[in-house]
Amino acid sequence: MAANKDTITCHVLDTAVGKPAKGIHVKLEGGHAPLKTFESLTDDDGRIKAWLPYSSAHASGDVPTFTLDDVLSEVPNESTWTLRFDTGSYFGLDNTFFPEVAVTFTVLKGQHYHVPLLLSPYSYTTYRGS
């Protein structure tokens, strides 16, 4: 994998305005128990290419230092992951039917996963990209 792109990436397009959806907070959860959580914001092009370990505002102790590749290297050949898109904050809670979009998918070792989300206030669709 390229040094600047993680094994799991995503891209959000706001189909209501025909532009990339900039600034959506996205969480990525998966691995084996206990599940690991990562987070990022979509960039100006609506993309997330790299993830940071998530640390709750209420967490105490050390800041997590694991990477997505670290977690993926420790799981069996197949694992389940979920992307959680905070669409309520993007559109405004009173302006969307979906305050969160959750996309759950299976990851096989050694493959790259790109998950595009086509989004509007009252509908969404997704698929496995390349």
N, C-alpha and C positions, 0 to 999 in steps of 0.2 A: 504494500500500500504506500502511496506517496506520503512523504513526511508531513504534508500540510492537509491531508484528508483522512479522516477516520474510516473504519470499516463500515460503519452505518452513517449515512448522510440523509438529509431531507431537503425539500424545496417546497415553498408554499407560494402559490399564485392566487391572488385575489381576483376571481373571475368577474366580480361585480364591477370592478374598475379596469380590468384588463392589465394589471400590473403586479409585480412581485409584492408579497406581503412582508414589509420590513418591520422588525422589532417584535415579532411574536415570541413569547417565552415558550420554550419546548423542554419537556423532561423526557429522558430516555431511561427506562427501567428494565432490568433483566439480569441474566446470569443465573447462578444457583443460589440457594438460600444461604445466608440472607441476601436478598436481591440488592444489587447495586443501582444507584440512581445517578444520572448525569444530567446536566442542563446546559442550555445555550440560548441565544437570541438569534433570530433570522437576520442576516445581513441585508445590505441595500438591494441585493438581488434575490432576497427571499430564501437564501440558502443557509444551511448549517453544514459546515465541513469538519468541524472539530467540537468535541464535548469536554466540559469540565466536570469533575466530581461534584455532586450536589452536597451541600452542607446546610441543614436547616438553621434558621435564625435562632431556634431554641436548643440547638445542639451544643454540647460542651465538650471540651477536650481538643484533640488535635484535628486540624483540617485534613480531610481525606486527600491522599496523594496518588491513588491508583488511576490508571488510564483505562480507556475502553479496551485497548489491546491486551492489557494485563488481565482484565476480567474474562475476555473471550478466550485467552490462552488456558484458563483454568476450568472452563466448562467442557462438558462432553461434546461430541460431534454436533449435537443439535441442542439449541436453547431457544427459549421464548422471550421476546422483547416487546415492550410497549412504548410507543411514542405518544406523549400527551401534549397536545397543542392548546395553549391558553387563548382560545378564540374570543372568550368573553371580554378579556382586557383589550384585545385588538379592536373589536367592533364596538364595545360598550355593552354591558349586560342587558340593557333594554333594547338593543339593536340587533340581537341575534337569537336564533332558536337554540343554538348549540354553544353553551358557555365553554365547553371543552370537547375536543375531538380526540378520541383514543383509537390508535391503530395498533393492533397486536399482530405479530408475525413471527415466523420461525426462521432462525439463523442457523446455517450450516457452516462449519469451520472452513476457512480458506476462501470464502466468497465475499464479495462486496455487496452491500444492500443500499440502494438509493430509493427513498420513499417520497414521491411527490404527493402533495395535497393540493387539490383544486378546491378553492373555498369561496363561498359567498355567505351572506348572513343567514340564509335559510336552506342551504344545501352544501354538500361536499362530496367529493369522490377521491379515491386514491388508487394507486397501482404500484407494482414493482417496476421501478425505472432502471436505467442502466448507468 
